């Protein structure tokens, strides 16, 4: 992330101003989690970028998946493990200039670092990726870097779900997230090997999330497939 976006993100956690956080498991994960569980021979491994303290991590891990999260805020990471009553350890992770938090049963790992220091050399072999508000939190200046990173983590057959608001681009502050991204931008960013389809619209949106996205018509969950 650029410094301005990073400081804004960290500041929200310090102030406990979390309009995007959902205390419940995301309804799309409850209904469509099997899309992320594409491995038939080994344990499924699911990546959640900019995960915050989402309860989706534990929900997916409780169903036998290995879950790898990434979050810039150490407050968020510690809050997740504490609030979910999960015993954990932490260690330095020099490769990402941050820390690695992991549950003692090794089902959950959360890297606390800058997203753009992560790579397939750190973790790979994902069966699925759940982008719940990660891409739209990235400033337009860094979106190309985001696409390039994610393209190193995907492979043919991977399950990929992405939440993105359908909103009026003329509403809200263009310099403040969540940022507007069109289907065309998404398709262009991932390239010709990616197909984007609308999986569903979110039916139960917390009011605070609606208020945080000016001009939003609906919140969509998209399914990305790669060849």
C-alpha positions, 0 to 999 in steps of 0.5 A: 500500500502507499503510505497514505492508504496504509496510515489511514488503514492503521489509523482506523484500527487504532481508533476502532473505526471499522465500518467494513467489519462484519460480526457475522460470517459472510453470507456468500461464504456460507452459501458458496464456500465450496467454490474455494475448496477445489482440491480433491487430494489434499487439504484445501488452502484458502487465502484472505488478503487484507483480512482484518479480523473477519470471522470468516477465517475461523468459520473456514478453518472449522470446516477442515481448511487451512486458512492464510490471512494477511493483514497490515494492522497488528491490532486487527490480528491480535483482536482476531485471535483473542475474540475468537478464543484461538490460542496462537503463537507469533514469530518474526517473518523477515521475508515480509518484514513483519510477523507471522501469527499462527494458531497452535493447531496450524490451521490458521496463519495470518501474516502481519505485513504490507500486502505487497511484500507477500508473494508466491514464494511465501505461500502458494498452492491455494485452492481458493482466494476470498477477497472480501473488500481487499481490492477496493481498499487499494488506491487506484495508483496501486491497483496494477501492483495488486493485480500483478501480485494476485496473478502470481497466486492463481492457477487454472481451476482455483476458486476465487470470490471477490466482493465489490460494490456496484456504485455510482462513481460520481458519488463519494470521495474519489481519493478515499476507499472503497474505490470504484472498480468496473467489471472492465477494469477487473477484466483488464487487470487480470487479463484474458485468462480470467473470466468474471461473472456475478455470483450473487448480490449480498442480501443482508448488509449491515447498515454501517457498510451501506453508509460507508459506500456512497452511491452504492446500488448493491453489493455483489460477489463475483466469481473469477475463473482462470484458464 
